[in-house]
Amino acid sequence: MLRSLGNKFNNLKVSYSNSIRYYSSNSNNSFNSSSITMTPPIVSIQRRVEKLKELMAARSLNVYVIPSEDAHQSEYITVRDKRREYISGFTGSSGAAVITSEGHRLLWTDGRYWLQASQQLDATWKVMKDRVAGEPTIEEWIATTMPANTRVGMDSRLISKSAFDKFKSTVEKSGQTVETSEVNLIDQVREQFASEEPVPGYPANPIFFLPVEFSGKASSEKIRDIQQDSLVKENADYMVISALDEIAWLFNLRGSDISFNPVFLSYAIVGRQNVQLFVDETKIPTDVRKELAGVEILPYDSIFSVLRKYCSENKKIWLDPRSSLAIYNSVQKEHLFEKTNPILLAKAIKNATEVEGFRQCHIRDAAALIQFLAWMEEEMLVKNNTGLTEYSVAEVLEQYRAKQKHYVSLSFDTISSTEGNGAIIHYKPEPETCKKIARAMYLVDSGGQYRDGTTDVTRTVHYGTPNPHEVECYTRVLKGHVQLSIVKFPLKVTGKDIDCIARMSLWQVGLDYAHGTGHGVGSFLNVHEGPQGITHRQVANPPVLQPYMTVTNEPGYYEEGKFGIRIENVMVTVPVDTPFSKQFLGFETVTVVPYERDLINVSMLTDEELLFVNNYHQNVLLSVGPLLESDPRALTYLKKKTAPIAKQ
C-alpha cells in the first residue's frame, strides 16, 4: 500500500505492484480491493532451466516451447500462468521461449520489447526478433537448425489451433515431430522447487454484473443473437467461447482474475436451447447468480468432458480457430464446425451506449492526467523537486485517476519513463531500480478501467530545455499523429492500408518506430482488443475498419539510451461526409489531453495540421475545463497548454 501524499491523498491509499487494484467511487459497487503479488524469485533461472532439461530428457524431448499465453490465449495473464517469465526472467507481455537439450536458450519477442529483453535476460539467452521480415519464426528456426529426428514438446492448452497447424506443418516438413500434452513441464519445475519457492495459485476473486446502462445491450439479447442467428445459419448445435473478454462481454459480467483486465477465468458454451458457463462457482455472488438465471454453472475444467459428451450425442460443435489445441482435441473431426465466432466482431463494433461511454470516461480520465501533469510541472519547474522518481510519480497519477467517477482500476502498468528509459517501449518502473525524473524528456503512457469505458493515453513532455533534434523528432511524430487523425478513407480499408500515414513524416528523414501504430480498445475490457488495428506488419486476412470500432493512434520515435517520444489518442471510427461520396469513414478522437507545445516546431506544421492542433486544444479546454474548476493549478495549466499557437 502507498504512503499518503499530503492532505489531498490522506484518505486514498493505493497498492502499486504487480497486482490488481480496484477502487470504489461510490457505495454501490459490490467488490473490494484485491491484490495478487509475485513472490520475489528465490530459485535462479539457471536452476529452473536445468530442471526443465531434466524433465525434457525423461520424455525424450529435444526442444520445449514456452509461449506467453494462458489456456485462453490471453495477452495478459495471471501470475500462475506466467510460465515464460518464470523460465526466462523476461517480463514483457508478448514473447515465447525455446529451450533445447543442446543448450540453446532463445526468446522471440516483437519490437516493443527488444531492448527490454536484452536487459532482462542473462548472457546465456539470445533475443530473436519476432514478426520481422527475414528473421526466422520459432518453427522455421527449429526446422533449419535442429536435426531431422528432433522431438518438440509443448502444452496443448497454450497454443491456438491455427498457430499449431502452422507450426506443425513447418516442423514436420523437416522430419521433426511435435509432441503435445496437457502436462506442462514448467508447472512441474515449479512443483519440484515448491519447498523453496511457493507456487502461486489461481485467483478466486468475485465476479460482478455490468448493467445495461454501461453495456448498452442485455446479455439475453446477445445470447439470442447467437442461438437464433449464428447457430441456425451454420447448422451447428453448440458454440464454444474460450476468450475471456468475449465471455465477459457476452454475459455482461466483469471480474478481476487478471491484473488490469476485468475478466474471470472461464469457458462458455452456447447451445440452441441452453447456455453453460464453466467457472469456479465460489466466484459468483448471489446478486450475479440472479442475473445468470437460466445459465447452467459447471466446474471450470469440466468443459472437456462436456464436449466429449456432446460428440457422443452426434452434435455439431462450433470451434473458433483461436481456441486452444486442447479444446480441439476434445472434439472429433466429424463433429467439428470451424469458424471465427461472431462475438469477436460484435464486441469490437461499439454500440451507441459504449461510444458515449468512451467519450465520457476519456473526459474524466483527461482531467486526472492534466491534474497530474500540472502537479509535475510545478514540482519540477517551480519547486525544483529533485526527489521525484518514475515510480513515485506513477503512484500520484494513479491516485488522481482513482478519484474519478466510475473508476475501477488501471488498464495496464503505467509506463513512466525519463531520459533513456523512454526508449524502452513498454518500460515498467520498479521502486528499487527506477530513475529520478530528470530535466529531460519524460514519457507517460497510462490508462484506466472505468465502468463506462477503457482509456489508454500517452503524452511526452520535457522538464528542461529541449534541443533542436528532440523538437524536430517530437514534431514529426505529432505530424504523423495528426495526419492519421484527419484521414478519410473508403469502406473495406484495413489498418495496414493507412499505417504509413502516421510514419510518413519520420520516413522523410530516415526515422521510424518498431511497433504498430494502433490497437483496438475494449469497453471496460482489455486495453488491447482485436481484430482491428493499425500496423505495418503483414497480417493474413487483415480485418477492415468498420464504423464504431475503437483504435489507438500512437506513432513514436526512440533513441536508445537517450529518449523516447510517443503521442497516443484513442479514436472511434465514424462515417464522414465527403463532397462526392457518403460511403467514407474517418476518426473521432475521444482523448482530450493537450500536446506539448514546448516541443512543437510550428514552422514544420502544414496549415491543415496547425488548424487541427488548435481546434483540438479548443475542444480539450471546453471538454475538460469544467471538471477542473476546483483545481486552480490544473485549470491554469490547461489554459496555458491549450492557448492557440501560430507560425511566426
C-alpha positions as CSV (number, residue, x, y, z in Angstrom):
1,M,0.0,0.0,0.0
2,L,1.1,3.6,-0.7
3,R,2.1,6.1,1.8
4,S,-0.2,9.1,1.9
5,L,1.0,12.0,-0.3
6,G,-0.1,15.1,1.6
7,N,-3.6,16.1,2.8
8,K,-5.0,15.7,-0.7
9,F,-4.4,12.0,-0.6
10,N,-4.7,11.1,3.0
11,N,-7.8,9.0,2.6
12,L,-6.8,7.3,-0.6
13,K,-4.2,4.5,-0.2
14,V,-3.1,2.6,-3.3
15,S,-1.0,-0.5,-3.9
16,Y,1.3,-0.2,-6.9
17,S,2.9,-3.5,-7.7
18,N,2.4,-6.5,-9.9
19,S,-1.2,-6.6,-8.6
20,I,-4.8,-5.9,-9.2
21,R,-6.1,-2.6,-7.9
22,Y,-9.8,-1.9,-7.6
23,Y,-11.4,1.2,-6.3
24,S,-15.0,2.1,-5.4
25,S,-16.0,5.6,-6.2
26,N,-19.5,5.0,-4.7
27,S,-21.1,2.7,-2.2
28,N,-23.0,0.7,-4.8
29,N,-20.0,-1.3,-6.0
30,S,-20.1,-4.9,-4.7
31,F,-16.4,-5.6,-5.0
32,N,-13.4,-4.8,-2.8
33,S,-9.7,-4.1,-3.3
34,S,-7.8,-7.3,-4.1
35,S,-4.2,-7.9,-4.8
36,I,-2.1,-10.7,-6.3
37,T,1.7,-10.2,-5.9
38,M,4.6,-12.2,-7.2
39,T,6.9,-13.8,-4.6
40,P,10.5,-12.5,-5.2
41,P,12.4,-15.1,-7.2
42,I,14.4,-17.5,-4.9
43,V,15.3,-20.3,-7.3
44,S,17.7,-19.0,-10.0
45,I,16.8,-19.0,-13.7
46,Q,19.8,-21.3,-14.2
47,R,18.4,-23.9,-11.8
48,R,15.0,-23.7,-13.3
49,V,16.3,-24.3,-16.8
50,E,18.5,-27.2,-15.8
51,K,15.5,-28.8,-14.0
52,L,13.4,-28.3,-17.2
53,K,16.1,-30.0,-19.3
54,E,16.0,-33.0,-16.9
55,L,12.2,-33.3,-17.4
56,M,12.7,-32.9,-21.1
57,A,15.2,-35.8,-21.2
58,A,12.8,-38.0,-19.2
59,R,10.3,-37.6,-22.0
60,S,12.9,-37.8,-24.9
61,L,12.2,-34.2,-25.9
62,N,14.9,-32.2,-27.6
63,V,13.1,-28.9,-27.7
64,Y,10.5,-27.3,-25.4
65,V,8.4,-24.3,-26.4
66,I,7.0,-22.0,-23.7
67,P,4.5,-19.4,-25.0
68,S,3.3,-16.3,-23.2
69,E,-0.3,-17.2,-23.4
70,D,-2.6,-19.0,-21.0
71,A,-5.3,-21.6,-21.8
72,H,-7.5,-18.8,-23.3
73,Q,-4.7,-17.3,-25.5
74,S,-4.8,-14.2,-23.4
75,E,-2.1,-11.5,-23.7
76,Y,-2.3,-10.5,-20.1
77,I,-2.3,-13.5,-17.7
78,T,-2.4,-14.5,-14.0
79,V,0.8,-14.8,-12.1
80,R,0.2,-18.6,-12.0
81,D,0.3,-18.6,-15.9
82,K,3.5,-16.6,-16.3
83,R,5.5,-19.6,-17.3
84,R,7.7,-17.9,-19.9
85,E,8.6,-15.2,-17.4
86,Y,9.3,-17.9,-14.8
87,I,11.8,-19.8,-17.0
88,S,13.5,-16.8,-18.6
89,G,13.1,-13.7,-16.4
90,F,11.7,-11.7,-19.2
91,T,8.6,-9.8,-18.0
92,G,7.2,-8.4,-21.3
93,S,3.6,-9.3,-22.2
94,S,4.5,-10.8,-25.6
95,G,7.0,-13.5,-26.5
96,A,7.9,-17.2,-26.4
97,A,10.9,-19.0,-25.0
98,V,12.6,-22.0,-26.6
99,I,14.9,-24.4,-24.6
100,T,16.8,-27.1,-26.3
101,S,18.7,-30.1,-24.9
102,E,21.8,-28.9,-26.7
103,G,21.9,-25.7,-24.7
104,H,20.0,-23.1,-26.8
105,R,18.0,-20.6,-24.8
106,L,16.1,-18.4,-27.2
107,L,13.4,-15.7,-26.7
108,W,11.2,-14.5,-29.5
109,T,9.6,-11.1,-29.0
110,D,8.4,-8.1,-31.1
111,G,10.0,-4.7,-31.5
112,R,8.3,-3.2,-28.4
113,Y,10.5,-5.5,-26.2
114,W,13.9,-6.0,-27.9
115,L,15.7,-3.5,-25.7
116,Q,13.9,-4.7,-22.5
117,A,14.6,-8.3,-23.3
118,S,18.3,-7.6,-23.9
119,Q,18.4,-6.0,-20.4
120,Q,16.4,-8.6,-18.5
121,L,17.9,-11.8,-20.0
122,D,21.2,-13.1,-18.8
123,A,24.1,-13.9,-21.2
124,T,23.0,-17.5,-21.8
125,W,19.9,-16.3,-23.7
126,K,19.6,-14.9,-27.2
127,V,16.9,-12.4,-28.2
128,M,15.2,-13.3,-31.5
129,K,13.2,-10.7,-33.5
130,D,9.6,-11.8,-33.9
131,R,7.5,-10.6,-36.8
132,V,10.4,-9.2,-38.8
133,A,10.8,-10.0,-42.5
134,G,13.9,-12.1,-43.0
135,E,14.1,-13.2,-39.4
136,P,13.1,-16.9,-38.6
137,T,10.0,-17.8,-36.7
138,I,10.3,-20.3,-34.0
139,E,9.2,-23.2,-36.2
140,E,11.5,-22.0,-39.0
141,W,14.4,-21.9,-36.6
142,I,13.7,-25.4,-35.4
143,A,13.2,-26.7,-38.9
144,T,16.5,-25.3,-40.1
145,T,18.7,-25.7,-37.0
146,M,17.7,-28.9,-35.3
147,P,18.3,-32.4,-36.6
148,A,15.6,-34.3,-38.5
149,N,14.8,-36.6,-35.6
150,T,14.1,-33.8,-33.2
151,R,11.2,-34.1,-30.8
152,V,9.5,-30.8,-30.0
153,G,7.3,-30.6,-26.9
154,M,4.6,-28.0,-25.9
155,D,1.5,-27.7,-23.9
156,S,-1.7,-28.1,-26.0
157,R,-3.6,-25.7,-23.8
158,L,-1.3,-22.8,-24.5
159,I,-1.3,-22.7,-28.3
160,S,-4.3,-22.0,-30.6
161,K,-5.3,-24.5,-33.2
162,S,-4.5,-22.1,-36.0
163,A,-1.0,-21.4,-34.7
164,F,-0.4,-25.1,-34.0
165,D,-1.3,-26.1,-37.5
166,K,1.2,-23.6,-39.0
167,F,3.9,-24.7,-36.5
168,K,3.4,-28.4,-37.1
169,S,3.4,-28.1,-40.9
170,T,6.7,-26.3,-40.9
171,V,8.5,-28.5,-38.5
172,E,7.3,-31.8,-39.9
173,K,8.4,-30.9,-43.4
174,S,12.0,-31.2,-42.0
175,G,11.4,-34.6,-40.5
176,Q,10.8,-33.4,-36.9
177,T,7.9,-34.3,-34.7
178,V,5.7,-32.3,-32.3
179,E,4.6,-33.9,-29.1
180,T,1.8,-32.1,-27.3
181,S,0.4,-32.7,-23.8
182,E,-1.8,-31.1,-21.2
183,V,1.0,-31.7,-18.7
184,N,3.1,-28.6,-18.5
185,L,6.8,-29.1,-17.8
186,I,7.2,-25.5,-16.4
187,D,4.4,-26.3,-13.9
188,Q,6.4,-29.5,-12.9
189,V,9.6,-27.4,-12.5
190,R,7.7,-25.1,-10.1
191,E,6.3,-28.0,-8.1
192,Q,9.8,-29.5,-7.7
193,F,11.0,-26.3,-6.2
194,A,7.9,-25.7,-4.2
195,S,9.7,-26.2,-0.9
196,E,12.0,-23.3,-1.7
197,E,9.6,-21.1,-3.6
198,P,5.8,-21.3,-3.2
199,V,3.8,-22.0,-6.3
200,P,1.2,-19.2,-6.9
201,G,-2.4,-20.3,-7.1
202,Y,-5.2,-19.2,-9.3
203,P,-7.2,-16.2,-8.1
204,A,-10.8,-16.7,-6.8
205,N,-11.9,-13.1,-7.0
206,P,-15.7,-12.3,-7.1
207,I,-17.4,-11.7,-10.4
208,F,-19.7,-8.6,-10.7
209,F,-22.5,-7.6,-13.1
210,L,-22.3,-4.7,-15.6
211,P,-25.7,-3.1,-16.0
212,V,-27.2,-2.3,-19.4
213,E,-26.6,1.4,-18.7
214,F,-23.0,0.7,-19.3
215,S,-23.1,-2.3,-21.7
216,G,-25.8,-1.0,-23.9
217,K,-27.3,-4.4,-24.6
218,A,-28.7,-7.1,-22.4
219,S,-26.9,-10.4,-22.2
220,S,-30.1,-12.2,-23.1
221,E,-30.2,-10.4,-26.4
222,K,-26.5,-11.2,-27.2
223,I,-27.1,-14.9,-26.4
224,R,-30.3,-14.9,-28.5
225,D,-28.4,-13.5,-31.5
226,I,-26.1,-16.5,-31.3
227,Q,-28.8,-19.0,-30.8
228,Q,-31.3,-17.8,-33.4
229,D,-28.9,-16.4,-36.0
230,S,-25.4,-17.8,-35.9
231,L,-26.1,-21.4,-34.8
232,V,-29.1,-21.8,-37.1
233,K,-27.3,-20.2,-40.1
234,E,-24.3,-22.5,-39.7
235,N,-26.4,-25.6,-38.8
236,A,-24.4,-26.0,-35.5
237,D,-25.7,-27.2,-32.2
238,Y,-23.2,-25.6,-29.8
239,M,-20.7,-22.8,-29.9
240,V,-17.7,-22.8,-27.6
241,I,-16.3,-19.5,-26.4
242,S,-12.9,-19.5,-24.7
243,A,-11.6,-16.0,-25.0
244,L,-12.0,-14.3,-21.6
245,D,-13.1,-10.9,-22.8
246,E,-15.6,-12.5,-25.2
247,I,-17.2,-14.4,-22.2
248,A,-17.3,-11.2,-20.1
249,W,-18.9,-9.3,-23.0
250,L,-21.4,-11.9,-23.7
251,F,-22.7,-12.3,-20.1
252,N,-22.3,-8.6,-19.2
253,L,-20.0,-9.7,-16.3
254,R,-16.7,-8.5,-15.2
255,G,-14.0,-9.9,-12.8
256,S,-10.5,-9.3,-11.5
257,D,-8.7,-12.6,-12.0
258,I,-6.1,-10.9,-14.3
259,S,-4.4,-7.6,-13.4
260,F,-5.8,-4.6,-15.3
261,N,-8.2,-6.8,-17.3
262,P,-11.7,-7.0,-15.9
263,V,-12.2,-10.7,-16.8
264,F,-12.5,-14.0,-15.0
265,L,-11.2,-17.5,-15.8
266,S,-13.9,-19.4,-17.5
267,Y,-15.3,-21.1,-20.7
268,A,-18.8,-20.9,-22.1
269,I,-20.9,-23.0,-24.4
270,V,-24.0,-21.6,-26.1
271,G,-26.4,-24.2,-27.4
272,R,-29.6,-23.7,-29.4
273,Q,-31.6,-24.3,-26.2
274,N,-29.2,-24.0,-23.3
275,V,-26.2,-21.9,-22.1
276,Q,-23.4,-23.2,-19.9
277,L,-20.7,-21.2,-18.0
278,F,-17.7,-23.1,-16.8
279,V,-16.3,-21.2,-13.8
280,D,-15.4,-21.6,-10.2
281,E,-18.8,-21.2,-8.6
282,T,-17.4,-19.7,-5.5
283,K,-16.7,-16.5,-7.5
284,I,-20.4,-15.9,-8.2
285,P,-22.1,-13.7,-5.6
286,T,-25.9,-14.1,-5.0
287,D,-26.8,-11.0,-7.0
288,V,-24.8,-12.2,-10.0
289,R,-26.3,-15.6,-9.8
290,K,-29.7,-14.0,-10.2
291,E,-28.5,-12.3,-13.4
292,L,-27.4,-15.7,-14.7
293,A,-30.9,-17.2,-14.3
294,G,-31.2,-20.0,-16.9
295,V,-27.4,-20.4,-17.3
296,E,-26.0,-23.7,-16.1
297,I,-22.9,-23.2,-14.0
298,L,-20.3,-26.0,-14.3
299,P,-16.8,-26.6,-12.9
300,Y,-14.1,-24.8,-15.0
301,D,-12.2,-27.9,-16.1
302,S,-15.4,-29.9,-17.0
303,I,-15.6,-28.3,-20.4
304,F,-13.5,-31.1,-21.9
305,S,-15.8,-33.9,-20.7
306,V,-18.9,-31.9,-21.7
307,L,-17.5,-31.5,-25.2
308,R,-16.8,-35.3,-25.4
309,K,-20.3,-36.0,-24.2
310,Y,-21.8,-33.8,-27.0
311,C,-19.7,-35.6,-29.6
312,S,-21.1,-38.9,-28.3
313,E,-24.6,-37.5,-28.9
314,N,-23.6,-36.7,-32.5
315,K,-23.8,-32.9,-32.1
316,K,-22.2,-30.3,-34.3
317,I,-19.8,-28.1,-32.3
318,W,-18.6,-24.7,-33.4
319,L,-15.0,-24.0,-32.5
320,D,-13.0,-20.9,-33.2
321,P,-9.5,-21.5,-34.6
322,R,-8.2,-19.1,-31.9
323,S,-9.2,-21.6,-29.3
324,S,-6.6,-23.9,-27.8
325,L,-5.4,-27.2,-29.4
326,A,-6.6,-28.9,-26.2
327,I,-10.2,-27.7,-26.8
328,Y,-9.9,-29.0,-30.4
329,N,-8.6,-32.4,-29.2
330,S,-11.9,-32.8,-27.3
331,V,-14.0,-32.7,-30.4
332,Q,-13.7,-35.3,-33.1
333,K,-13.4,-34.0,-36.7
334,E,-16.8,-35.3,-37.8
335,H,-18.5,-33.2,-35.1
336,L,-16.5,-30.0,-35.8
337,F,-17.6,-26.8,-37.4
338,E,-14.7,-24.4,-37.6
339,K,-15.1,-20.6,-38.0
340,T,-14.2,-17.4,-36.1
341,N,-17.1,-16.8,-33.8
342,P,-19.3,-13.7,-34.2
343,I,-18.5,-12.3,-30.8
344,L,-15.1,-11.0,-31.9
345,L,-16.6,-8.5,-34.3
346,A,-19.8,-7.8,-32.3
347,K,-17.6,-6.8,-29.3
348,A,-15.3,-4.7,-31.5
349,I,-18.1,-2.6,-33.0
350,K,-19.3,-0.5,-30.1
351,N,-23.0,0.3,-29.6
352,A,-24.2,3.8,-29.0
353,T,-24.1,3.5,-25.2
354,E,-20.5,2.2,-25.4
355,V,-19.4,5.0,-27.7
356,E,-20.9,7.6,-25.4
357,G,-19.2,5.9,-22.5
358,F,-15.9,6.2,-24.3
359,R,-16.4,9.9,-24.7
360,Q,-17.3,10.5,-21.1
361,C,-14.7,8.3,-19.5
362,H,-12.0,9.9,-21.6
363,I,-13.0,13.4,-20.4
364,R,-12.8,12.3,-16.8
365,D,-9.5,10.4,-17.4
366,A,-8.1,13.5,-19.1
367,A,-8.9,15.6,-16.0
368,A,-6.9,13.2,-13.9
369,L,-3.9,13.3,-16.3
370,I,-4.0,17.0,-16.6
371,Q,-4.0,17.4,-12.9
372,F,-1.0,15.1,-12.7
373,L,0.9,17.0,-15.5
374,A,0.2,20.3,-13.8
375,W,1.4,18.9,-10.5
376,M,4.5,17.5,-12.2
377,E,5.3,20.8,-13.8
378,E,5.0,22.7,-10.5
379,E,7.2,20.1,-8.7
380,M,9.9,20.1,-11.4
381,L,10.0,23.7,-12.6
382,V,8.7,25.8,-9.6
383,K,9.7,23.8,-6.5
384,N,12.8,22.2,-8.2
385,N,11.9,18.9,-6.6
386,T,14.8,16.6,-7.3
387,G,13.4,13.6,-5.4
388,L,10.7,12.5,-7.7
389,T,11.1,9.1,-9.3
390,E,9.5,7.3,-12.2
391,Y,7.8,5.0,-9.8
392,S,6.6,7.6,-7.2
393,V,5.0,9.9,-9.8
394,A,3.2,7.0,-11.4
395,E,1.6,6.4,-7.9
396,V,0.5,10.1,-7.9
397,L,-1.1,9.7,-11.3
398,E,-2.9,6.6,-10.1
399,Q,-4.3,8.4,-7.2
400,Y,-5.7,11.2,-9.4
401,R,-7.4,8.6,-11.5
402,A,-8.8,6.8,-8.5
403,K,-10.8,9.9,-7.6
404,Q,-12.7,9.9,-10.9
405,K,-16.3,8.7,-11.2
406,H,-16.8,5.0,-12.2
407,Y,-13.1,4.3,-11.8
408,V,-12.2,0.6,-11.2
409,S,-8.5,0.1,-11.8
410,L,-5.6,0.9,-14.1
411,S,-5.9,-0.6,-17.6
412,F,-2.2,-1.6,-17.6
413,D,1.0,-0.9,-15.7
414,T,1.8,2.8,-16.1
415,I,4.8,3.4,-18.3
416,S,6.5,6.3,-16.5
417,S,9.9,6.9,-18.1
418,T,12.6,9.6,-18.1
419,E,15.5,10.1,-20.4
420,G,16.7,6.8,-22.0
421,N,14.1,4.7,-20.2
422,G,11.6,6.3,-22.6
423,A,13.3,4.3,-25.4
424,I,12.2,1.0,-23.7
425,I,8.8,1.0,-25.3
426,H,6.9,-1.0,-22.6
427,Y,9.1,0.1,-19.7
428,K,7.8,-0.6,-16.2
429,P,9.4,1.4,-13.3
430,E,10.3,-0.6,-10.2
431,P,10.9,1.2,-6.9
432,E,14.3,-0.2,-6.4
433,T,15.7,0.4,-9.9
434,C,13.8,3.3,-11.4
435,K,15.4,6.7,-12.2
436,K,14.7,10.1,-10.7
437,I,12.8,12.4,-13.0
438,A,15.4,14.4,-14.9
439,R,15.2,17.8,-16.5
440,A,14.8,16.0,-19.8
441,M,12.2,14.2,-21.9
442,Y,9.5,12.4,-19.9
443,L,7.1,9.9,-21.4
444,V,4.0,8.7,-19.6
445,D,1.7,6.0,-21.2
446,S,-1.2,5.2,-18.9
447,G,-4.9,4.3,-18.8
448,G,-7.8,3.5,-16.6
449,Q,-10.6,1.0,-16.4
450,Y,-14.0,2.7,-15.8
451,R,-17.4,1.1,-15.8
452,D,-18.3,3.1,-18.9
453,G,-15.0,2.5,-20.8
454,T,-11.3,1.9,-21.0
455,T,-8.6,4.5,-21.6
456,D,-5.1,4.5,-23.0
457,V,-3.2,7.7,-23.5
458,T,0.4,8.7,-24.0
459,R,2.0,12.1,-23.7
460,T,5.6,13.2,-23.9
461,V,6.9,16.4,-22.2
462,H,10.2,18.0,-21.4
463,Y,11.3,19.3,-18.0
464,G,14.4,21.1,-19.3
465,T,15.4,22.9,-22.5
466,P,14.8,20.5,-25.4
467,N,17.5,20.6,-28.1
468,P,16.6,21.1,-31.8
469,H,16.8,17.4,-32.6
470,E,14.3,16.5,-29.8
471,V,11.9,19.2,-31.0
472,E,12.2,18.0,-34.6
473,C,11.6,14.4,-33.6
474,Y,8.6,15.3,-31.5
475,T,7.1,17.5,-34.2
476,R,7.5,14.7,-36.8
477,V,5.7,12.3,-34.5
478,L,3.0,14.8,-34.0
479,K,2.6,15.4,-37.7
480,G,2.1,11.7,-38.3
481,H,-0.4,11.5,-35.4
482,V,-2.4,14.5,-36.8
483,Q,-2.4,13.2,-40.4
484,L,-3.8,9.9,-39.2
485,S,-6.4,11.7,-37.1
486,I,-7.8,13.6,-40.1
487,V,-7.6,10.9,-42.7
488,K,-10.8,9.9,-44.6
489,F,-10.9,6.5,-46.3
490,P,-13.4,4.3,-48.2
491,L,-15.1,1.2,-46.9
492,K,-13.1,-2.0,-46.8
493,V,-9.8,-0.3,-45.9
494,T,-7.7,-2.1,-43.4
495,G,-5.4,-0.7,-40.7
496,K,-2.4,-1.8,-42.7
497,D,-3.6,0.4,-45.6
498,I,-3.3,3.6,-43.5
499,D,-0.4,2.8,-41.2
500,C,2.2,4.5,-43.3
501,I,0.3,7.8,-43.0
502,A,1.5,8.0,-39.3
503,R,5.1,7.2,-40.4
504,M,5.4,9.5,-43.4
505,S,7.0,12.5,-41.7
506,L,9.5,10.3,-39.9
507,W,10.3,8.3,-43.1
508,Q,11.1,11.5,-44.9
509,V,14.3,11.9,-42.7
510,G,15.1,8.2,-42.4
511,L,13.4,7.6,-39.0
512,D,10.8,5.0,-37.9
513,Y,9.4,3.1,-34.9
514,A,9.3,-0.7,-34.4
515,H,5.8,-1.1,-33.1
516,G,2.3,-0.9,-34.6
517,T,0.6,2.4,-34.8
518,G,-2.7,1.4,-33.2
519,H,-4.7,-1.3,-31.5
520,G,-8.3,-1.8,-30.6
521,V,-9.6,-0.9,-27.1
522,G,-12.3,-2.8,-25.2
523,S,-15.3,-1.2,-23.5
524,F,-14.4,-1.8,-19.8
525,L,-12.5,-4.8,-21.1
526,N,-9.0,-5.5,-22.3
527,V,-7.0,-2.4,-23.3
528,H,-5.7,-4.4,-26.3
529,E,-8.6,-5.7,-28.4
530,G,-8.9,-7.2,-31.8
531,P,-9.5,-7.8,-34.6
532,Q,-8.9,-4.2,-35.7
533,G,-5.6,-2.5,-35.5
534,I,-3.2,-0.2,-37.4
535,T,0.0,-1.9,-38.2
536,H,2.8,-2.1,-40.8
537,R,3.2,-5.9,-40.4
538,Q,1.9,-8.4,-42.8
539,V,-1.3,-9.9,-41.5
540,A,-3.2,-12.8,-43.1
541,N,-6.7,-11.7,-44.0
542,P,-6.4,-8.3,-42.2
543,P,-9.8,-7.1,-40.8
544,V,-11.3,-4.0,-42.4
545,L,-12.0,-0.9,-40.2
546,Q,-15.8,-0.6,-39.6
547,P,-17.9,2.2,-38.1
548,Y,-17.7,2.5,-34.3
549,M,-14.6,0.4,-33.8
550,T,-12.1,1.9,-31.4
551,V,-8.5,2.2,-32.2
552,T,-5.4,4.0,-30.8
553,N,-3.3,6.5,-32.8
554,E,0.2,6.2,-31.3
555,P,3.2,6.9,-33.5
556,G,6.6,7.3,-31.7
557,Y,10.3,7.6,-32.1
558,Y,13.0,6.2,-29.8
559,E,16.8,6.7,-29.4
560,E,18.3,4.0,-27.2
561,G,19.9,5.5,-24.1
562,K,18.6,9.0,-24.8
563,F,14.9,9.5,-25.0
564,G,11.6,8.1,-26.2
565,I,8.7,10.0,-27.8
566,R,5.1,8.7,-28.2
567,I,1.8,10.5,-28.7
568,E,-1.3,8.4,-28.2
569,N,-5.0,9.1,-28.5
570,V,-8.0,6.8,-28.7
571,M,-10.2,7.2,-31.7
572,V,-13.6,5.9,-32.8
573,T,-14.1,5.1,-36.5
574,V,-17.2,7.0,-37.7
575,P,-19.0,7.7,-41.0
576,V,-17.9,11.0,-42.6
577,D,-19.3,13.2,-45.4
578,T,-17.3,13.9,-48.5
579,P,-18.1,16.2,-51.5
580,F,-18.5,13.2,-53.8
581,S,-19.4,10.2,-51.6
582,K,-21.0,9.4,-48.3
583,Q,-19.5,5.9,-48.1
584,F,-16.3,7.1,-46.4
585,L,-15.0,6.7,-42.9
586,G,-12.9,8.8,-40.6
587,F,-11.9,9.1,-37.0
588,E,-13.4,10.9,-34.0
589,T,-10.7,11.5,-31.4
590,V,-12.1,10.9,-27.8
591,T,-8.9,11.5,-25.9
592,V,-8.8,15.1,-24.7
593,V,-5.3,15.9,-23.3
594,P,-3.1,18.8,-24.7
595,Y,0.0,18.1,-26.7
596,E,3.3,19.5,-25.5
597,R,3.5,22.9,-27.1
598,D,7.1,23.5,-26.0
599,L,8.2,20.5,-28.2
600,I,6.4,21.7,-31.3
601,N,8.3,23.4,-34.1
602,V,5.3,25.3,-35.5
603,S,7.1,26.1,-38.8
604,M,7.2,22.4,-39.6
605,L,3.4,22.1,-39.4
606,T,1.2,22.5,-42.5
607,D,-1.7,24.9,-42.2
608,E,-4.0,21.9,-42.0
609,E,-2.0,20.3,-39.2
610,L,-1.8,23.6,-37.3
611,L,-5.6,24.1,-37.6
612,F,-6.2,20.6,-36.3
613,V,-3.9,21.2,-33.2
614,N,-5.6,24.5,-32.4
615,N,-9.1,23.1,-32.9
616,Y,-8.2,20.0,-30.8
617,H,-6.9,22.2,-28.0
618,Q,-10.0,24.3,-28.0
619,N,-12.1,21.1,-27.7
620,V,-9.8,19.9,-24.8
621,L,-10.4,23.2,-23.0
622,L,-14.1,23.1,-23.4
623,S,-14.5,19.4,-22.5
624,V,-12.2,19.2,-19.5
625,G,-12.1,22.7,-18.2
626,P,-15.4,22.4,-16.3
627,L,-14.1,19.4,-14.4
628,L,-11.0,21.4,-13.2
629,E,-12.8,24.4,-11.8
630,S,-12.0,23.3,-8.2
631,D,-8.3,22.8,-9.1
632,P,-6.8,26.2,-10.0
633,R,-3.3,24.8,-10.7
634,A,-4.7,22.3,-13.2
635,L,-7.0,24.8,-14.8
636,T,-4.2,27.3,-15.2
637,Y,-2.0,24.6,-16.7
638,L,-4.8,23.5,-19.1
639,K,-5.4,27.1,-20.3
640,K,-1.7,27.7,-20.9
641,K,-1.2,24.4,-22.8
642,T,-4.3,24.9,-25.0
643,A,-3.7,28.5,-26.0
644,P,-3.6,28.9,-29.8
645,I,-0.2,28.5,-31.5
646,A,0.7,30.3,-34.6
647,K,3.6,30.5,-37.1
648,Q,5.9,33.4,-36.8
